[in-house]
């Protein structure tokens, strides 16, 4: 699915371009783009891993 980052008011949203559904809202473009990369990664069969902050 294609995703896009759009600015709404003072926040950045990740949307599905086909459905218009908002997948997440973020305070910065960088965080929104990070979520978008994650969505593409998972769709391509990638796995989620958790890391502790600061490591």
Backbone as a chain_set.jsonl record, in Angstrom:
{"seq": "XXXXXXXXXXXXXXXXXXXXXXXXXXXXXXXXXXXXXXXXXXXXXXXXXXXXXXX", "coords": {"N": [[0.836, -1.18, 0.0], [0.511, 2.204, -0.736], [1.909, 4.891, 1.089], [1.845, 8.154, 2.637], [3.226, 11.205, 3.934], [1.684, 13.856, 5.476], [1.115, 17.273, 6.33], [-0.841, 18.442, 8.933], [-2.407, 20.962, 10.456], [-0.389, 21.641, 13.14], [0.879, 19.256, 13.178], [2.191, 16.109, 11.889], [0.929, 13.677, 9.741], [0.649, 10.205, 8.932], [-0.617, 8.742, 6.148], [-2.717, 6.384, 4.418], [-2.576, 6.312, 1.064], [-4.423, 5.207, -0.676], [-6.815, 4.744, 0.73], [-7.114, 6.919, 2.392], [-7.019, 6.702, 5.09], [-5.831, 7.543, 8.287], [-2.803, 6.578, 9.612], [-1.123, 7.251, 11.651], [-0.154, 9.904, 13.917], [2.139, 12.526, 14.375], [4.606, 14.612, 16.075], [6.697, 15.557, 14.546], [8.115, 15.695, 11.214], [10.156, 13.87, 10.762], [9.644, 11.775, 12.586], [7.202, 10.88, 11.602], [7.978, 9.999, 9.055], [9.606, 7.92, 9.835], [7.733, 6.113, 10.893], [6.356, 5.567, 8.527], [8.344, 4.268, 7.018], [8.572, 1.984, 8.601], [6.026, 0.823, 8.242], [6.135, 0.133, 5.485], [8.257, -1.696, 5.64], [7.191, -3.787, 7.238], [5.079, -4.619, 5.601], [6.529, -5.703, 3.534], [7.295, -8.054, 4.56], [9.014, -7.924, 6.654], [10.21, -8.173, 10.048], [9.185, -7.027, 13.281], [11.233, -5.611, 15.731], [12.174, -4.934, 19.049], [13.979, -2.405, 20.643], [15.866, -1.226, 23.386], [15.683, 2.085, 24.587], [18.434, 4.284, 24.216], [20.341, 2.46, 23.625]], "CA": [[0.0, 0.0, 0.0], [1.294, 3.447, -0.723], [1.703, 5.787, 2.223], [2.37, 9.504, 2.46], [3.249, 12.066, 5.114], [1.024, 15.136, 5.217], [1.06, 18.171, 7.486], [-2.183, 18.882, 9.32], [-2.22, 21.928, 11.546], [1.022, 21.671, 13.532], [1.333, 17.867, 13.295], [2.407, 15.365, 10.652], [0.189, 12.419, 9.755], [0.954, 9.19, 7.932], [-1.898, 8.295, 5.613], [-2.774, 5.43, 3.324], [-3.026, 7.131, -0.074], [-5.566, 4.58, -1.34], [-8.037, 4.834, 1.523], [-7.167, 8.165, 3.138], [-7.002, 6.396, 6.519], [-4.66, 8.014, 9.029], [-2.127, 5.479, 10.297], [-0.445, 7.775, 12.831], [0.04, 11.349, 14.029], [3.443, 12.752, 14.994], [4.973, 16.017, 16.243], [7.722, 15.959, 13.583], [8.142, 14.976, 9.942], [11.096, 12.752, 10.896], [8.967, 10.66, 13.255], [6.193, 10.37, 10.676], [8.68, 9.242, 8.023], [10.066, 6.696, 10.477], [6.595, 5.203, 10.922], [6.069, 5.17, 7.158], [9.338, 3.243, 6.673], [8.204, 0.78, 9.33], [4.868, 0.23, 7.575], [6.617, -0.515, 4.265], [9.091, -2.821, 6.06], [6.317, -4.868, 7.688], [4.352, -5.119, 4.436], [7.457, -6.471, 2.707], [7.595, -9.292, 5.259], [9.978, -7.685, 7.724], [9.744, -8.409, 11.41], [9.377, -5.951, 14.244], [12.081, -5.906, 16.882], [12.166, -3.835, 20.012], [15.266, -2.09, 21.251], [15.743, -0.313, 24.519], [16.194, 3.426, 24.301], [19.764, 4.537, 24.728], [21.278, 1.404, 23.206]], "C": [[0.879, 1.241, 0.0], [0.908, 4.331, 0.465], [2.291, 7.149, 1.902], [2.344, 10.221, 3.799], [2.64, 13.399, 4.708], [1.038, 15.97, 6.492], [-0.383, 18.596, 7.699], [-2.035, 19.722, 10.575], [-0.737, 21.946, 11.911], [1.607, 20.268, 13.653], [1.523, 17.252, 11.911], [1.691, 14.027, 10.765], [0.695, 11.508, 8.65], [-0.393, 8.673, 7.458], [-1.694, 7.218, 4.56], [-3.35, 6.197, 2.141], [-4.222, 6.521, -0.79], [-6.871, 4.811, -0.592], [-8.211, 6.171, 2.231], [-7.129, 7.967, 4.642], [-5.7, 6.865, 7.153], [-4.091, 6.842, 9.816], [-1.396, 5.947, 11.546], [-0.291, 9.279, 12.757], [1.298, 11.598, 14.846], [3.755, 14.241, 15.103], [6.005, 16.496, 15.221], [7.625, 15.126, 12.311], [9.042, 13.742, 10.053], [10.432, 11.543, 11.552], [7.896, 10.055, 12.356], [6.85, 9.533, 9.583], [9.222, 7.929, 8.576], [8.932, 5.671, 10.535], [6.276, 4.7, 9.522], [7.053, 4.093, 6.693], [9.008, 1.919, 7.346], [7.019, 0.079, 8.667], [5.283, -0.49, 6.296], [7.434, -1.761, 4.601], [8.223, -4.026, 6.44], [5.551, -5.462, 6.504], [5.229, -5.98, 3.539], [7.872, -7.774, 3.394], [8.603, -9.143, 6.372], [9.355, -7.911, 9.087], [10.02, -7.185, 12.274], [10.299, -6.44, 15.348], [12.039, -4.696, 17.793], [13.574, -3.651, 20.544], [15.018, -1.14, 22.402], [16.326, 1.029, 24.139], [17.561, 3.591, 24.929], [20.774, 3.474, 24.35], [21.463, 1.416, 21.726]], "O": [[1.896, 1.283, 0.692], [-0.269, 4.488, 0.789], [3.129, 7.283, 1.01], [1.551, 9.895, 4.681], [3.041, 13.994, 3.708], [0.981, 15.433, 7.598], [-1.059, 19.048, 6.775], [-1.594, 19.241, 11.619], [0.095, 22.243, 11.054], [2.71, 20.101, 14.174], [1.076, 17.799, 10.903], [1.831, 13.324, 11.767], [1.11, 11.961, 7.584], [-1.212, 8.222, 8.258], [-0.655, 7.145, 3.905], [-4.482, 6.678, 2.202], [-4.969, 7.243, -1.45], [-7.912, 5.045, -1.207], [-9.321, 6.525, 2.629], [-7.197, 8.936, 5.398], [-4.613, 6.619, 6.632], [-4.799, 6.193, 10.586], [-1.078, 5.134, 12.414], [-0.295, 9.863, 11.673], [1.508, 10.967, 15.882], [3.24, 15.045, 14.326], [6.178, 17.701, 15.039], [7.121, 14.002, 12.323], [8.724, 12.69, 9.5], [10.639, 10.411, 11.117], [7.708, 8.839, 12.353], [6.337, 8.474, 9.222], [9.287, 6.933, 7.856], [9.148, 4.492, 10.256], [5.957, 3.524, 9.348], [6.655, 3.121, 6.051], [9.146, 0.857, 6.74], [7.02, -1.146, 8.548], [4.833, -1.608, 6.045], [7.315, -2.777, 3.916], [8.491, -5.148, 6.011], [5.393, -6.68, 6.419], [4.735, -6.882, 2.862], [8.705, -8.514, 2.871], [9.01, -10.135, 6.977], [8.138, -7.848, 9.254], [10.953, -6.42, 12.03], [10.153, -7.56, 15.838], [11.885, -3.564, 17.334], [14.269, -4.618, 20.855], [14.074, -0.35, 22.386], [17.343, 1.102, 23.449], [17.819, 3.104, 26.029], [21.945, 3.574, 24.717], [22.215, 0.6, 21.191]]}, "num_chains": 1, "name": "protein.A"}
